[in-house]
Amino acid sequence: MDRRESAGGDGFTLIENLPFTTASVIGARARIGIVVLASDYTIEHEFRAMIDVEGVDLFMARIANDPKVTPETLAAMEPLLTETASRILPGDRLDVLAYGCTSASVVLGADRVSDRLAAAKPDTPTSNPITAAFAAFEALGARRIGVLTPYRRDVNEQVHGYITRHGYEVPVFGSFNEEMDPVVATIDEDSLVRAVDTIRSGHDLDAIFVSCTSVRLADAVAGIEDRTGLPVTSSNHAMAWHCLRLAGVDDAIAGRGTLFTRGLAG
């Protein structure tokens, strides 16, 4: 029941406790939380385009980072991960919680990233781009992976080592050798497609993985696959798919390449 009272000589009536009902609308089917780098121009745009499923919504928080990508600047984000993640729908649930940095997930290790996220949202499935990429390789039945990155050599060495230590072969590894994240976000689609063609040429590959959430490749994936017959994924592409599947959304999404027609392996 509402409560009315006179507010005195100011000439208005205060009505409180008006009745209302509620309905689950935003994120009614799945709520995906993502910790996004402060320097990232790309991940939010690509995720919203790829996750075009009714009732699935994204909730993001930005983590402070140095736009220069080195092993040291990547590792410096670890102490900030839990606090940043805790600012995504505080006190409420998420269906999956992800961290949007491939190279940092490699430098820190996916297990440590998962632990930091779980400290903010216990009992919530977690993802990051390298874990999502491995899940994508399994879903695609891919063992021989061609890798393309924008990173400088010391970061590339860690990425290469991390992938091969997890049981995958990397017959070819290409890089733009660009260490500034804002510059990576400006690499155009033609350059990316040419680079993909370069690394696949003359190599027996099961799939291509383009690393870095700043890279803008998601819209080109289906076209590359149609032309080459080779499965392709990127950090954002793989993680968007992985987040959907972890959240229980198994819809096949047309126009997003082979991966978006697959479920989690096993």
N, C-alpha and C positions, 0 to 999 in steps of 0.2 A: 504494500500500500504506500502511495506517495505521501509525503509530509509537506504541508503548506504552512507558511507563517508570514506574517507581515514584516516587512523590513523597516518599519517605522516611517519616518517622514520623507524617505527618498522616492516614494511613489512606485515601488515594484514589489511583486510577490515572489518569494523564494519557494520553488517546488523541488524537493529532493526525493531520492529513492524511486525515480521513475522506473516502471517495470520494463524489462527487456528479455529477449531470448538470444541464444547463441547458435551459430552454425560453423562447422569446420569448412573454411574456404581456402585460405592461403596455406599451402603445404598439406592439404587434406590427405593426399596419397603418399607423399614423401617429402621430407625436409632434408635438404643437403646443405651442410655447412662447410665453408671453405676458408682457410687462412690464406690470404693473398698477399704477395709481396707488395710493399709500398711502391716499388718501382715498376710494377707490372702493368702494362697497358692492355693486355690481350685476353687474359683468362676469363674475365667477367663477360666480355663480348662473345667469345667463342662458346662458353658454357651455356649462356642463355639461348644462343642460336641452336646448339645441338640438343639441349634438353627441352624439347618442345613437346611436353607431355602434360595433358591436363591434370591438375592437382599436384604436380611436382614443382617445388619452388626452391630457390637458392638463397642462402643467407651467408654473408661474407663479412670478414673483419680483416683489416690490413695490419701486417706486421712490419715493424721498422727494419730496414735493411740498407746496406750500401749498394748503390747501383753498379759498382764495379764488382764483377763476379770473379772471386778468387777463393781458394780453399779456406782462407782465413775469414773472409767476410761471410761466407756461407755458414761456417761453423758458429759464427757470432750470433746467429738467430736462435740457436737452441734454447738459451735461457728465457727467451721471450715467447716461446711457442705456447706454453700452457696458459699464460695470462691472456694472450691474444685470443686463443680459442675460446676461453671462458666468456668472452664478450659477445659470443654468438648465441642469441636467445638464452640469456642467463636464466637459470631456474626452470627451463623448459627443455623438451626432448628434441633431439635430432635423430634421423634415421641413419645417417652416415656423416662422418666428419673427416675432411681431407685437408692436406697441406699442399699448397700449390708451388712447390719448387723441386724440380728434378735433381739438379746438381747438389742442392743441400741435403736432399734425402739420401743421396749417394755418400756424400761426405760424412754425414752424421750416422748413416745406417738406418734402414727402414724400420727396424725394431725400436730404435731409440725415438724416432719420430712418432711411431705409434704410441709408445709409452707417454710421451709428452702430451699428445692429444687426449689420450685416455684419462690423464690426470684432470683434464677440464670437463670431459663428458664420459664418465665411467659407463661401461657396458654398451658403448656405441661403436659399431664397426668403423674402422678407419681406412683411409686410402692416402696414397701419395703417388706422384707420377711414375716412379720407377717400379713400385709394387704393382700399379695398374698396368704398366707395360708388360711385366712378367705374366700377369693374369691374361692380358691380351694375347701374348705369344702362345700360351697354353690353349686358349680358346681357338686360335687360328691353326694350331698344330705346327707351329714354327719353331725351328731349332737354329737355323742359320740366318742371322739377322744382320742386315746392312744398317749401319748407324750414321746418322747425320746430326751434328750439333753446331751451335754457334760458338762454343767455348774456346778458351785459350788452352795451350797444351797441358799444363799441369792439372787442370780440371778434366780434360779429356782422358788423361791417363787413369784418373780415378773412375770415371764412367766406364771406360773400356774394361778395367779390371773387375769392377763390380758386376757387370753383365756376364763376363766369362766365368767368374767364380760361382755364379748361380746356374751354371750348366749350359749356357748358350754359346754357340760359336759366333764370332764376329769376323767374317771373311774380309770385310771392308769397312773402314771408319773414315768419314769425311767431316771437315769442320770449316766454318767461316773464320775462325780465330778472332772473334770479336768479344771483348771482355765487358763492354758497357751494355747493361740491360736495355736502356732506352733506345740504343741504336739497333739492337736485335729486333725490337718490336717494329722497326721500319723496314726490315728486309722484305722485299716484295715477293708476291707469289711466283712470278716468272723466275726469279733467282732461286727460289726454293725448288721449283719443279726442275730446273736445269741441274741443280745440285743432286737431286734424287736420281735423275737420269745418269749423271756422271758416276755415282757410286754403285748403281746397279749394273752398269755396262760391263760385260765380261765376267760377272760373278754369279755363282749359283746361290741364290738366296731364297729363303722361304717367306721373308717379310722385310719391310723397311721400317725403322723406328726413327722419327725425328724428335730429338730431345730438346726440351726447354719450353716452359709455359708461356714465354714471351713470343715464341715463334707463331706466326699466323698461317697455319696450314689446314685447319679443319675443313674449310670450304673446298679445298682442292683434292681432298682424299679420294672421293668417289671418282673423279675424273681421271686421276692418275691410275687408279685401279682398273678402270674401264679400258684405258689405253695400253697398259702394260700387263694386265693379268696378274699382278703381284700385290698381295695385301700390304696396305700402308697404314701406319698409325703414328700419332704424335703424342706428346705429353698431355696436352689438353684433350685430345680425341680419346686416348686410352683412359684417362682419369674420369672423363664425363661418363663413358660407358661403364667403367668399374663402379662408380658411385651409384648409377642407376641399378645395376645388378645387385650390389650390396644392400640397397634399399628395398629390394624385392620387386623392382620394376623390370619386367622381362620383355617389354614391348620391343618388337623389331621396328627400327626407325628408318624409313626409306630415305635414300639420297645421302646417307652418311657412311657408306662403305661397308665392306664385308663384316667388320667387327660388330657393327650395330645390329646385325642379324643373328648374332651368336649369344649364347648364355655362358655363364661361368663354367669352365671345364671341371668335370668331376662332381 
